[in-house]
């Protein structure tokens, strides 16, 4: 059986079925909406450019509770 190295694996991107908005944890301002996501990250679309090479502390409210959680917190660069 051939083992595929991580570098060779295809990124499987999933589009969201509903609008998911990501907010800056510190300011509460929206950063953008999730366009699609994979195991390695997500793609956001926003109204304007954002600074690169910066760490963003994000909060994403969920449409319904998942295991008692109402939102997801993550860092992004």
N, C-alpha and C positions, 0 to 999 in steps of 0.2 A: 504494500500500500504506500502510495506517494504522500509525503507530508508537505503541505504547502507552507512556505515561509510567510511570515506576516507581510513582508514587502510585496509579495506576489498576490496577496488576497485582494479581491475586488472590494471596493467600498460599496456597500449596499445602502443607498440613500432612500429614505422613506419620506414621502410628503405627508404633511399634517392634514387631517380631515377637517379640523377646525382651526380658527385663528388663535394662535398662541402668542401673546405679547410678552416680551422680555423687558424688565425694568432694571434700572441701576439701583442697587440696594441703598447706596448712600443718599442719592438725590431724590429717588422715587420717580424720576423721569423715564419715559419709555425709551429704550434703545432701538428696538425694532421688533418685527414679527418673524416668527420662525417660518422659513420657506421649506426647508427639508432638514433631515437629520440622519446621522449614521452613528455607529459605535464610536467613531473617532471625533465627532463634533456635530455642530449644527450650522446652518447657513441662515443668516438674518438679512432681512431687507428693511431699510429704514428710510426716513425722509431726507437725510443728508449724510455727508461723510462723518466718520468718527476717526479719532486719532489711532494710528497703528502703534505697535510695540508698547502697548499699555495694557495693564491688567484691569479688567472690568469685573466687578463683583455684582453678579446678576441674581435676579429673583424672577421666577416665572410662576404666576398663579395657575393652578390646574382647574379645569372646567368642573371636575368632580373629585371628591376625595379618593385618594389611593392609599390604602392601609392607614387611614386616619390623617394623612398629610394633605394640606390644602395648597401648598406651593413647593417649588423646588428651588434650591439655592445652589449656585455654581459660580466658578471663576472662569473667565475667558480672556484670551489674548488675541 
